[in-house]
Amino acid sequence: MTDIKHIGLDELKTMLSGMDIDCAVDSKGSVYCIFPADDDFDHDVVFHFTNDDDGWFGIEAVADEFSLTEDEIGQALVFCNEFSRRARLPKAFVVNGRLKLDQWIVFPESADSDYIIQYIELVLTMCWSFFVNANHKLKQK
């Protein structure tokens, strides 16, 4: 059986800092960062990074201010399903009238920092792209 790499809080913060991503730690001890609104998407996106005791590493993304109207929920569900089918990662959901993305992985002990950084960059980029496209599809009439 392959040994699992557990990513510590300090190691994660160092990797994110090396990627020029400012992060903080919330009251539960989870690392998070905020990608600020810009011309492509006019809402902040918050990314939470989670390590559990079993070695799973998760990235979750939500744009709290990008709420869906009741009329947009059905279209948002279709959009999320299509994205999740096509993109493979991360997975998209509608939760409490908001779009949420998450991606979970277990890294083998042999995974080095460069590999993990590339993985994080890929997931963050895919999440941001999702929100930009969601804004275009769901909010631009």
Secondary structure as a PSIPRED ss2 file (coil, helix, strand):
# PSIPRED VFORMAT (PSIPRED V4.0)

   1 M C   1.000  0.000  0.000
   2 T C   1.000  0.000  0.000
   3 D C   1.000  0.000  0.000
   4 I E   0.000  0.000  1.000
   5 K C   1.000  0.000  0.000
   6 H C   1.000  0.000  0.000
   7 I C   1.000  0.000  0.000
   8 G C   1.000  0.000  0.000
   9 L H   0.000  1.000  0.000
  10 D H   0.000  1.000  0.000
  11 E H   0.000  1.000  0.000
  12 L H   0.000  1.000  0.000
  13 K H   0.000  1.000  0.000
  14 T H   0.000  1.000  0.000
  15 M H   0.000  1.000  0.000
  16 L H   0.000  1.000  0.000
  17 S H   0.000  1.000  0.000
  18 G H   0.000  1.000  0.000
  19 M C   1.000  0.000  0.000
  20 D C   1.000  0.000  0.000
  21 I C   1.000  0.000  0.000
  22 D C   1.000  0.000  0.000
  23 C C   1.000  0.000  0.000
  24 A E   0.000  0.000  1.000
  25 V E   0.000  0.000  1.000
  26 D C   1.000  0.000  0.000
  27 S C   1.000  0.000  0.000
  28 K C   1.000  0.000  0.000
  29 G C   1.000  0.000  0.000
  30 S C   1.000  0.000  0.000
  31 V E   0.000  0.000  1.000
  32 Y E   0.000  0.000  1.000
  33 C E   0.000  0.000  1.000
  34 I E   0.000  0.000  1.000
  35 F E   0.000  0.000  1.000
  36 P C   1.000  0.000  0.000
  37 A C   1.000  0.000  0.000
  38 D C   1.000  0.000  0.000
  39 D C   1.000  0.000  0.000
  40 D C   1.000  0.000  0.000
  41 F C   1.000  0.000  0.000
  42 D C   1.000  0.000  0.000
  43 H C   1.000  0.000  0.000
  44 D C   1.000  0.000  0.000
  45 V E   0.000  0.000  1.000
  46 V E   0.000  0.000  1.000
  47 F E   0.000  0.000  1.000
  48 H E   0.000  0.000  1.000
  49 F E   0.000  0.000  1.000
  50 T E   0.000  0.000  1.000
  51 N E   0.000  0.000  1.000
  52 D C   1.000  0.000  0.000
  53 D C   1.000  0.000  0.000
  54 D C   1.000  0.000  0.000
  55 G C   1.000  0.000  0.000
  56 W E   0.000  0.000  1.000
  57 F E   0.000  0.000  1.000
  58 G E   0.000  0.000  1.000
  59 I E   0.000  0.000  1.000
  60 E E   0.000  0.000  1.000
  61 A E   0.000  0.000  1.000
  62 V E   0.000  0.000  1.000
  63 A E   0.000  0.000  1.000
  64 D E   0.000  0.000  1.000
  65 E E   0.000  0.000  1.000
  66 F E   0.000  0.000  1.000
  67 S E   0.000  0.000  1.000
  68 L C   1.000  0.000  0.000
  69 T C   1.000  0.000  0.000
  70 E H   0.000  1.000  0.000
  71 D H   0.000  1.000  0.000
  72 E H   0.000  1.000  0.000
  73 I H   0.000  1.000  0.000
  74 G H   0.000  1.000  0.000
  75 Q H   0.000  1.000  0.000
  76 A H   0.000  1.000  0.000
  77 L H   0.000  1.000  0.000
  78 V H   0.000  1.000  0.000
  79 F H   0.000  1.000  0.000
  80 C H   0.000  1.000  0.000
  81 N H   0.000  1.000  0.000
  82 E H   0.000  1.000  0.000
  83 F H   0.000  1.000  0.000
  84 S H   0.000  1.000  0.000
  85 R H   0.000  1.000  0.000
  86 R H   0.000  1.000  0.000
  87 A H   0.000  1.000  0.000
  88 R C   1.000  0.000  0.000
  89 L C   1.000  0.000  0.000
  90 P C   1.000  0.000  0.000
  91 K E   0.000  0.000  1.000
  92 A E   0.000  0.000  1.000
  93 F E   0.000  0.000  1.000
  94 V E   0.000  0.000  1.000
  95 V E   0.000  0.000  1.000
  96 N C   1.000  0.000  0.000
  97 G C   1.000  0.000  0.000
  98 R E   0.000  0.000  1.000
  99 L E   0.000  0.000  1.000
 100 K E   0.000  0.000  1.000
 101 L E   0.000  0.000  1.000
 102 D E   0.000  0.000  1.000
 103 Q E   0.000  0.000  1.000
 104 W E   0.000  0.000  1.000
 105 I E   0.000  0.000  1.000
 106 V E   0.000  0.000  1.000
 107 F C   1.000  0.000  0.000
 108 P E   0.000  0.000  1.000
 109 E C   1.000  0.000  0.000
 110 S C   1.000  0.000  0.000
 111 A C   1.000  0.000  0.000
 112 D C   1.000  0.000  0.000
 113 S H   0.000  1.000  0.000
 114 D H   0.000  1.000  0.000
 115 Y H   0.000  1.000  0.000
 116 I H   0.000  1.000  0.000
 117 I H   0.000  1.000  0.000
 118 Q H   0.000  1.000  0.000
 119 Y H   0.000  1.000  0.000
 120 I H   0.000  1.000  0.000
 121 E H   0.000  1.000  0.000
 122 L H   0.000  1.000  0.000
 123 V H   0.000  1.000  0.000
 124 L H   0.000  1.000  0.000
 125 T H   0.000  1.000  0.000
 126 M H   0.000  1.000  0.000
 127 C H   0.000  1.000  0.000
 128 W H   0.000  1.000  0.000
 129 S H   0.000  1.000  0.000
 130 F H   0.000  1.000  0.000
 131 F H   0.000  1.000  0.000
 132 V H   0.000  1.000  0.000
 133 N H   0.000  1.000  0.000
 134 A H   0.000  1.000  0.000
 135 N H   0.000  1.000  0.000
 136 H H   0.000  1.000  0.000
 137 K H   0.000  1.000  0.000
 138 L H   0.000  1.000  0.000
 139 K H   0.000  1.000  0.000
 140 Q C   1.000  0.000  0.000
 141 K C   1.000  0.000  0.000
